Amino acid sequence: MINVCPGCGEYSDEKTIDPAGPFAICPHCGHRQRFLRLPLLVVTGASGTGKSTLAISLARETRDWVCFDTDVLWRPQLHTPEDGYKAFRDLALRVAKNISQAGRPLVLMAGGTPDQFEASHERPYFSEVHYLALVCDDSVIVNRLRARPAWRMSDSPEVIEQERSFNRWLRENASKTVPPMTLIDTGAINEEETARRVATWISLQSAPPTRRSERQDRPVPTVPVMLVTGPTGVGKSQVVSELSRLLDHEGVGHSRLDWDTLTNGIANQPAFVAQALASIWDVHRRAGATRLLLAASLERTEMLRDISDAIDGARIRSFCLMAPPEEVAARLRYRERGGLSEDIFVRDIETDFRVYRELRQELEAVDTVGRTATEVAFDILGRSGWTRSVMGLART
């Protein structure tokens, strides 16, 4: 559709792309052909991780996107590992760019790595490409490949080892590729849960652009963000709940989010978590929210940057609730009595305090020892400037 020039009729698969239109510019006559330049979503993974099964499940899930399995394009002559299967990647992206002209996001089920797709001359036809990799334990791959019909020729030792190696490579390198890949382990969850998680990922990646992509068009309003953090067991949830109550009483409009709730099930996917925060905040913003109260455990030093990147215009005041490690341990033992083992307590506390020591220059410490949640909340409000009269609140 796009490769044939409507101006001169010549064919070219290497047109110049002008993002301003966007336009595909014919190298023969210079004709500028307007086209839809949408994001592309690629789901990769070794054979046996569930890509084809997922494609069927996603097709039943919604009509909001098109799901295309590149297995239907495969031909023996496309088996060219020496050049990274270039002809196959080019063909897959050529089909994808034409399907995307219908105006719906396209999810491409295609084995491969980001560098193979990014090197294709078809890549400029997409505004951005997001990658998700399905992985599972090697034993699961072996069992699934051996269970396939004989005509698929999937159970040879060479094929099995090749797919196991690719699966291990994805696990080890997903965060290092450019762009990085999100990982979902399909070995421990059923088909329905796999489809649900991938559908959530697709929805986040294909959501309409928010102010971040419009930054050059108009000024971005400042969003005051009050981040309440601290080691697990120090009392963040209680303090944030009290802060929200006091802010409501004072008439300070705000939204309140809990990081643990937000990241339930995806906490080990940092990029996914940041996208979830950006998407949820956008809903709150559209509903009229202008401030955000956020409770979060900083499990990585990069999380402060992640929060800032996720909320366009964020101006963050970070308050760290602190108590001696032995008191935090006592609170956790009481809260989790009959639950976590002693070694988990020790590991979690050591990890928490290490992260907060690294971030101490970026956080405002708030002592919680011998103080109620209300007293701690008053302390934070007094420093934040979010209320017109802390003393007035104290008298209520």
C-alpha positions as CSV (number, residue, x, y, z in Angstrom):
1,M,0.0,0.0,0.0
2,I,2.6,2.5,1.1
3,N,5.6,1.2,-0.9
4,V,3.9,2.0,-4.3
5,C,4.0,5.7,-4.9
6,P,0.6,7.2,-5.8
7,G,2.5,10.0,-7.6
8,C,4.7,8.1,-10.1
9,G,3.7,4.5,-9.5
10,E,7.2,3.4,-8.7
11,Y,7.9,0.9,-5.9
12,S,10.3,1.6,-3.1
13,D,10.8,0.0,0.3
14,E,13.3,2.7,1.4
15,K,11.3,5.9,1.4
16,T,12.4,8.8,3.5
17,I,10.1,9.4,6.5
18,D,9.2,12.9,7.6
19,P,7.7,12.7,11.1
20,A,6.1,16.1,10.8
21,G,3.3,14.8,8.5
22,P,4.0,12.1,8.8
23,F,4.9,11.7,5.2
24,A,6.6,8.9,3.2
25,I,8.7,10.6,0.5
26,C,9.2,8.8,-2.8
27,P,12.9,8.7,-3.8
28,H,11.9,8.7,-7.5
29,C,9.6,11.7,-7.8
30,G,9.6,13.3,-4.3
31,H,5.9,12.8,-3.8
32,R,4.9,13.2,-0.1
33,Q,2.4,10.5,0.9
34,R,0.7,11.0,4.2
35,F,0.2,7.9,6.4
36,L,-0.7,6.9,10.0
37,R,2.5,6.5,12.1
38,L,1.3,4.5,15.1
39,P,3.2,2.7,17.9
40,L,4.0,-1.0,17.3
41,L,3.9,-3.6,20.1
42,V,6.0,-6.7,19.7
43,V,5.6,-9.8,21.8
44,T,8.6,-12.1,21.5
45,G,9.7,-15.2,23.2
46,A,11.2,-18.7,22.6
47,S,9.1,-21.3,20.9
48,G,7.0,-23.0,23.6
49,T,6.5,-19.9,25.8
50,G,2.9,-19.4,24.6
51,K,2.9,-16.7,21.9
52,S,0.5,-18.4,19.5
53,T,-1.9,-19.4,22.3
54,L,-1.7,-15.8,23.6
55,A,-2.6,-14.5,20.1
56,I,-5.8,-16.5,20.1
57,S,-6.7,-15.4,23.6
58,L,-6.1,-11.7,22.9
59,A,-8.2,-11.9,19.8
60,R,-11.1,-13.0,21.9
61,E,-10.3,-10.4,24.6
62,T,-11.1,-7.2,22.7
63,R,-11.4,-5.5,19.3
64,D,-9.4,-2.5,20.5
65,W,-6.2,-3.7,18.8
66,V,-5.1,-6.1,16.0
67,C,-3.1,-9.2,17.0
68,F,-1.0,-10.7,14.2
69,D,1.1,-13.9,14.5
70,T,4.0,-13.7,12.1
71,D,4.2,-17.6,12.0
72,V,1.7,-17.3,9.0
73,L,4.5,-15.5,7.0
74,W,7.2,-18.0,7.6
75,R,8.8,-19.8,4.6
76,P,11.9,-22.0,4.5
77,Q,13.7,-19.4,2.3
78,L,13.4,-16.9,5.2
79,H,15.6,-19.0,7.4
80,T,18.7,-16.8,7.3
81,P,20.3,-16.8,10.8
82,E,23.5,-15.4,9.4
83,D,21.9,-12.0,9.0
84,G,19.5,-12.1,11.9
85,Y,16.6,-13.2,9.7
86,K,16.6,-9.8,8.1
87,A,14.2,-10.6,5.2
88,F,11.7,-12.1,7.7
89,R,11.8,-9.1,10.0
90,D,11.4,-6.7,7.1
91,L,8.4,-8.7,5.8
92,A,6.8,-8.8,9.2
93,L,7.2,-5.0,9.7
94,R,6.0,-4.3,6.1
95,V,2.8,-6.2,6.8
96,A,2.5,-4.5,10.2
97,K,2.8,-1.0,8.8
98,N,0.0,-1.7,6.2
99,I,-2.3,-3.2,8.8
100,S,-1.8,-0.2,11.1
101,Q,-3.2,2.1,8.5
102,A,-6.6,1.0,9.7
103,G,-6.0,3.1,12.7
104,R,-5.8,0.5,15.5
105,P,-2.7,-0.5,17.5
106,L,-1.0,-3.6,16.2
107,V,0.4,-6.4,18.4
108,L,3.0,-8.4,16.5
109,M,3.7,-11.9,17.8
110,A,7.2,-12.4,16.5
111,G,10.2,-14.2,17.9
112,G,13.3,-12.0,17.8
113,T,15.2,-9.4,19.6
114,P,14.8,-5.6,19.6
115,D,18.0,-4.9,17.7
116,Q,16.7,-7.1,14.8
117,F,13.5,-5.1,14.5
118,E,15.1,-1.7,15.1
119,A,17.6,-2.3,12.3
120,S,14.9,-2.8,9.7
121,H,14.3,-0.1,7.1
122,E,10.6,-0.5,7.9
123,R,11.1,0.7,11.5
124,P,10.7,4.4,10.8
125,Y,7.1,3.9,9.8
126,F,6.3,3.4,13.5
127,S,6.3,6.2,16.1
128,E,7.8,3.9,18.7
129,V,8.1,0.1,19.3
130,H,7.5,-1.5,22.6
131,Y,8.8,-5.0,23.4
132,L,7.5,-7.7,25.7
133,A,9.1,-11.1,26.1
134,L,7.4,-14.2,27.3
135,V,9.7,-16.6,29.2
136,C,9.3,-19.7,31.3
137,D,11.4,-22.4,32.9
138,D,13.5,-24.5,30.5
139,S,11.6,-27.7,31.6
140,V,8.3,-26.1,30.6
141,I,9.7,-25.3,27.1
142,V,11.0,-28.8,26.7
143,N,7.7,-30.4,27.7
144,R,5.7,-28.1,25.4
145,L,8.0,-28.7,22.4
146,R,7.9,-32.4,22.8
147,A,4.1,-32.4,23.1
148,R,3.7,-30.7,19.7
149,P,2.6,-32.7,16.6
150,A,5.4,-34.4,14.7
151,W,4.9,-32.3,11.6
152,R,6.1,-29.2,13.5
153,M,9.5,-30.9,14.0
154,S,9.9,-29.2,17.3
155,D,11.3,-32.1,19.4
156,S,14.8,-32.5,18.0
157,P,17.6,-32.0,20.4
158,E,18.9,-29.1,18.3
159,V,15.6,-27.2,18.2
160,I,15.1,-27.7,22.0
161,E,18.5,-26.5,22.9
162,Q,18.2,-23.5,20.5
163,E,14.9,-22.4,22.2
164,R,16.2,-23.0,25.7
165,S,19.2,-20.9,25.0
166,F,17.1,-18.1,23.6
167,N,14.8,-18.3,26.6
168,R,17.8,-17.9,29.0
169,W,19.1,-15.1,26.9
170,L,15.9,-13.2,27.2
171,R,15.8,-13.6,31.0
172,E,19.4,-12.3,31.3
173,N,19.3,-9.5,28.8
174,A,15.7,-8.1,28.7
175,S,16.7,-5.0,30.8
176,K,19.9,-4.4,28.7
177,T,18.4,-4.3,25.2
178,V,17.7,-1.0,23.5
179,P,14.8,-0.4,24.0
180,P,14.5,-2.7,27.0
181,M,11.9,-5.5,27.1
182,T,9.2,-6.2,29.7
183,L,9.2,-9.8,30.9
184,I,6.2,-12.0,31.7
185,D,6.9,-15.5,33.0
186,T,4.2,-17.8,31.6
187,G,5.3,-21.0,33.3
188,A,3.7,-20.1,36.7
189,I,0.4,-18.7,35.5
190,N,-2.4,-20.0,33.3
191,E,-3.4,-18.9,29.8
192,E,-6.2,-16.6,31.2
193,E,-3.8,-14.8,33.5
194,T,-1.1,-14.5,30.8
195,A,-3.6,-12.9,28.5
196,R,-4.8,-10.5,31.3
197,R,-1.3,-9.3,32.0
198,V,-0.4,-8.8,28.4
199,A,-3.7,-7.0,27.7
200,T,-2.9,-4.6,30.6
201,W,0.6,-4.0,29.1
202,I,-0.9,-3.4,25.6
203,S,-3.5,-0.9,27.1
204,L,-0.7,1.1,28.8
205,Q,1.5,1.2,25.7
206,S,-1.2,2.1,23.3
207,A,-3.0,4.7,25.5
208,P,-3.6,8.1,23.9
209,P,-0.7,10.5,24.4
210,T,-0.9,12.7,27.5
211,R,0.7,16.1,28.2
212,R,4.3,14.6,28.1
213,S,4.1,14.2,24.3
214,E,2.4,17.6,24.0
215,R,5.1,19.4,26.0
216,Q,6.2,21.5,23.0
217,D,2.7,22.6,22.2
218,R,1.7,24.2,25.5
219,P,3.1,24.7,29.0
220,V,2.9,21.8,31.4
221,P,1.2,22.7,34.8
222,T,3.1,22.0,37.9
223,V,1.8,19.0,39.9
224,P,2.7,19.1,43.6
225,V,3.5,15.5,44.7
226,M,3.8,14.6,48.4
227,L,5.8,11.3,48.6
228,V,5.6,9.6,52.0
229,T,8.2,6.8,52.1
230,G,10.2,4.8,54.6
231,P,11.2,1.2,55.5
232,T,8.5,-1.5,55.5
233,G,6.7,-1.4,58.9
234,V,7.4,2.2,59.8
235,G,3.7,3.3,59.4
236,K,3.4,4.8,55.9
237,S,-0.2,3.7,55.2
238,Q,-1.5,5.1,58.5
239,V,0.3,8.4,58.1
240,V,-0.9,8.8,54.5
241,S,-4.4,8.0,55.5
242,E,-4.3,10.7,58.2
243,L,-2.7,13.2,55.8
244,S,-5.5,12.6,53.4
245,R,-8.2,13.1,56.1
246,L,-6.6,16.4,57.3
247,L,-6.2,17.6,53.7
248,D,-9.9,16.9,53.0
249,H,-10.8,18.8,56.2
250,E,-8.8,21.8,55.1
251,G,-10.3,21.7,51.6
252,V,-7.1,20.8,49.8
253,G,-8.0,18.8,46.7
254,H,-5.8,15.8,46.1
255,S,-5.6,12.2,44.9
256,R,-4.2,9.5,47.1
257,L,-2.4,6.5,45.7
258,D,-0.6,3.5,47.3
259,W,2.4,2.2,45.5
260,D,2.0,-1.3,46.9
261,T,-1.5,-1.6,45.5
262,L,-0.5,0.0,42.2
263,T,2.4,-2.5,41.7
264,N,0.6,-5.6,42.9
265,G,1.7,-8.4,40.5
266,I,4.1,-6.2,38.5
267,A,6.5,-5.0,41.1
268,N,9.5,-6.7,39.4
269,Q,8.8,-4.8,36.2
270,P,10.1,-1.2,36.8
271,A,9.2,0.1,33.4
272,F,5.7,-1.4,33.6
273,V,5.2,0.1,37.1
274,A,6.1,3.6,35.8
275,Q,3.7,3.2,32.9
276,A,0.9,2.1,35.3
277,L,1.5,5.2,37.6
278,A,1.5,7.5,34.5
279,S,-1.7,6.0,33.2
280,I,-3.6,6.1,36.6
281,W,-2.4,9.6,37.4
282,D,-3.7,10.7,34.0
283,V,-7.2,9.4,34.9
284,H,-7.1,11.3,38.2
285,R,-5.8,14.4,36.4
286,R,-8.6,14.3,33.8
287,A,-11.1,14.0,36.7
288,G,-9.8,17.3,38.1
289,A,-7.0,16.3,40.5
290,T,-4.1,18.8,40.8
291,R,-2.1,17.3,43.6
292,L,-0.9,13.8,44.4
293,L,-0.4,12.1,47.8
294,L,1.7,9.0,47.3
295,A,2.7,6.3,49.7
296,A,5.7,4.2,48.4
297,S,8.5,2.0,49.6
298,L,11.6,2.9,47.7
299,E,13.0,-0.5,46.9
300,R,15.4,0.9,44.3
301,T,17.3,4.2,44.3
302,E,16.0,4.9,40.8
303,M,12.3,5.0,41.9
304,L,12.4,8.7,42.7
305,R,13.4,9.3,39.1
306,D,10.7,6.9,37.9
307,I,8.0,8.7,39.8
308,S,9.2,12.1,38.4
309,D,9.2,10.7,34.8
310,A,5.8,9.2,35.2
311,I,4.0,12.4,36.3
312,D,4.5,15.2,33.9
313,G,5.3,18.5,35.7
314,A,5.8,16.7,39.0
315,R,7.3,18.8,41.9
316,I,8.1,16.2,44.5
317,R,8.5,16.7,48.3
318,S,9.8,13.4,49.7
319,F,9.2,12.7,53.4
320,C,10.9,9.6,54.8
321,L,9.4,8.1,58.0
322,M,12.1,6.8,60.2
323,A,12.6,4.7,63.3
324,P,15.5,2.6,64.7
325,P,15.8,-0.8,62.9
326,E,15.0,-2.7,66.1
327,E,11.7,-0.8,66.5
328,V,10.8,-1.4,62.8
329,A,11.6,-5.1,63.3
330,A,9.3,-5.2,66.4
331,R,6.5,-3.6,64.4
332,L,6.9,-6.0,61.6
333,R,7.0,-9.0,63.9
334,Y,3.7,-7.9,65.4
335,R,2.1,-7.1,62.1
336,E,3.2,-10.3,60.4
337,R,3.0,-12.6,63.4
338,G,2.7,-16.2,62.2
339,G,3.7,-15.1,58.7
340,L,7.2,-14.2,57.5
341,S,10.3,-16.1,58.8
342,E,13.1,-14.4,60.7
343,D,15.5,-14.5,57.8
344,I,13.0,-12.7,55.6
345,F,12.6,-10.0,58.3
346,V,16.3,-9.5,58.5
347,R,16.8,-9.4,54.8
348,D,13.9,-7.0,54.1
349,I,15.0,-4.6,56.9
350,E,18.6,-4.6,55.8
351,T,17.6,-3.9,52.2
352,D,15.2,-1.1,53.2
353,F,17.7,0.7,55.4
354,R,20.5,0.4,52.7
355,V,18.2,2.0,50.1
356,Y,17.2,4.8,52.4
357,R,20.8,5.5,53.4
358,E,21.7,5.9,49.8
359,L,18.8,8.4,49.3
360,R,19.2,10.4,52.5
361,Q,20.3,13.5,50.6
362,E,17.1,13.5,48.6
363,L,14.6,12.8,51.5
364,E,13.3,14.8,54.5
365,A,13.6,12.6,57.5
366,V,10.5,12.5,59.8
367,D,10.9,10.8,63.2
368,T,8.1,8.5,64.2
369,V,9.3,7.2,67.5
370,G,6.8,7.9,70.3
371,R,4.4,9.8,68.0
372,T,1.0,9.0,66.7
373,A,0.1,9.0,63.0
374,T,-1.8,12.3,63.5
375,E,1.3,13.9,65.1
376,V,3.5,12.8,62.2
377,A,1.0,14.0,59.7
378,F,0.9,17.5,61.3
379,D,4.7,17.6,61.1
380,I,4.7,16.8,57.4
381,L,1.9,19.3,56.6
382,G,3.8,22.0,58.5
383,R,6.8,21.5,56.3
384,S,5.0,20.9,53.0
385,G,3.0,24.2,52.8
386,W,0.0,22.3,51.4
387,T,-2.4,23.7,54.1
388,R,-3.3,27.3,54.9
389,S,-3.2,26.8,58.7
390,V,-1.7,23.7,60.4
391,M,-2.5,25.3,63.7
392,G,-6.1,25.6,62.7
393,L,-6.1,21.9,61.8
394,A,-4.6,21.0,65.2
395,R,-7.5,22.7,67.0
396,T,-10.1,20.6,65.2
